[in-house]
């Protein structure tokens, strides 16, 4: 049975909190990921760390990659930028 708040488990590092919250319910994984990314992007734009033009450019890349069938797997993306996905 899902915890419904897996990100509230004491002792988890930040990356584990995000991963657990996004993957807890497989049928909602895509929706939770999209919502998290939209909130993260909104905050980065509001703080001036990213602008609307950069966001649109990244979305263009995602759409183009998907159309060409070239989206990388999550496993291969985990190594980008030395991300800690464990």
C-alpha positions as CSV (number, residue, x, y, z in Angstrom):
1,X,0.0,0.0,0.0
2,X,1.4,3.4,-0.9
3,X,2.5,5.8,1.8
4,X,1.0,8.8,-0.1
5,X,3.8,10.9,1.3
6,X,7.0,9.0,0.5
7,X,9.0,12.3,0.4
8,X,8.3,12.7,4.2
9,X,10.3,9.7,5.2
10,X,12.9,10.8,7.7
11,X,16.5,10.4,6.7
12,X,16.1,10.4,2.9
13,X,18.4,12.5,0.8
14,X,16.8,15.1,-1.5
15,X,17.2,13.0,-4.7
16,X,15.5,10.0,-3.0
17,X,12.6,12.1,-1.7
18,X,11.9,13.3,-5.3
19,X,12.4,9.8,-6.8
20,X,10.1,8.1,-4.2
21,X,7.4,10.7,-4.6
22,X,7.4,10.5,-8.4
23,X,7.6,6.7,-8.8
24,X,5.4,5.5,-5.8
25,X,2.3,4.9,-8.0
26,X,3.3,3.7,-11.4
27,X,0.1,4.7,-13.1
28,X,0.7,8.3,-11.9
29,X,4.4,8.5,-12.6
30,X,4.2,10.5,-15.8
31,X,1.7,12.9,-14.4
32,X,3.7,13.4,-11.1
33,X,6.9,13.9,-13.1
34,X,5.3,16.5,-15.4
35,X,3.8,18.4,-12.4
36,X,7.1,18.4,-10.6
37,X,9.0,19.6,-13.6
38,X,6.4,22.3,-14.3
39,X,6.6,23.6,-10.7
40,X,10.4,23.5,-10.8
41,X,10.5,25.4,-14.0
42,X,8.0,28.0,-12.8
43,X,10.2,28.5,-9.7
44,X,13.4,28.8,-11.7
45,X,11.8,31.4,-14.0
46,X,10.4,33.4,-11.1
47,X,13.8,33.4,-9.4
48,X,15.5,34.6,-12.7
49,X,17.6,31.5,-13.0
50,X,15.9,30.5,-16.3
51,X,13.9,32.5,-18.8
52,X,10.8,31.7,-20.9
53,X,12.9,31.6,-24.1
54,X,15.2,28.9,-22.6
55,X,12.2,26.9,-21.4
56,X,10.7,27.0,-24.9
57,X,14.0,25.9,-26.4
58,X,14.3,22.9,-24.1
59,X,10.7,21.9,-24.8
60,X,11.4,22.2,-28.6
61,X,14.3,19.8,-28.1
62,X,12.1,17.3,-26.1
63,X,9.4,17.4,-28.7
64,X,11.9,17.0,-31.6
65,X,13.6,14.1,-29.9
66,X,10.4,12.4,-29.2
67,X,9.2,12.8,-32.8
68,X,12.5,11.3,-34.0
69,X,12.2,8.5,-31.5
70,X,15.5,9.5,-29.9
71,X,14.5,10.1,-26.3
72,X,17.2,8.7,-23.9
73,X,16.3,6.2,-21.2
74,X,16.2,7.4,-17.6
75,X,19.1,5.1,-16.9
76,X,21.3,6.9,-19.4
77,X,20.2,10.3,-18.2
78,X,21.2,9.4,-14.6
79,X,24.8,9.8,-15.6
80,X,24.4,13.3,-17.1
81,X,25.7,15.9,-14.8
82,X,26.8,13.3,-12.2
83,X,23.3,13.0,-11.0
84,X,22.8,10.9,-7.8
85,X,19.9,8.6,-8.7
86,X,20.6,5.9,-6.1
